[in-house]
Amino acid sequence: MDLSGLSGYRGLLDLMALVNTYAAVVGPDTVVVKSGALKHFAQRCTPWPGR
């Protein structure tokens, strides 16, 4: 799934909603998303303490 053009905070929310919908309908084993907004978000995340 190529979701080019979805950027910024609002784009990230749209991306997550689209991925959740797609996963619920199709039930794929793997979803690959190319998204600058998601990459930026993931780089700023930290692991949950104790995990």
N, C-alpha and C positions, 0 to 999 in steps of 0.2 A: 504494500500500500504506500503510495507516494503522496505525501500531504504537503507539498511545497506551497509556500505562501502563507502558511499559518505561523505567525510570529507574534511575539509579545505575550503579555499575561493572558489576554482574552483568547489569543490563538491557542495557548496551552490548555485552557479550559475546554475549548472547542475540540481540540485534538483528543483529550482524555475521554470526552463524551462520545466521540466518534469511534475510538478504539473499544470502549466498553460496549457500544451498540453492535459493532462488527463482531466482537468476540461472543456476544450472547446469541447472535443469529447464526453465525457460521461455525463457531466452536473450533477455531484453528489451534494447532499445536504450537505454532510460532507466528508472531506478528512482528514485522520489521517496519519501523517508522523512521523516516528521515525528517527531522524537525530541529531547526536551530533553537527554537524555544524550549523544546524538551531536553536537548543537550545542555543548554545553559542551566536549566532547572536541576538536572541530574548532577552537574558539576558543583552545585552549591549545597547539595544534600550531604548529610552526615549519617552514619549508621545509628540506629536506635541503641541507647545505652543498655548494656547487658546482653546484647545479641551477638 
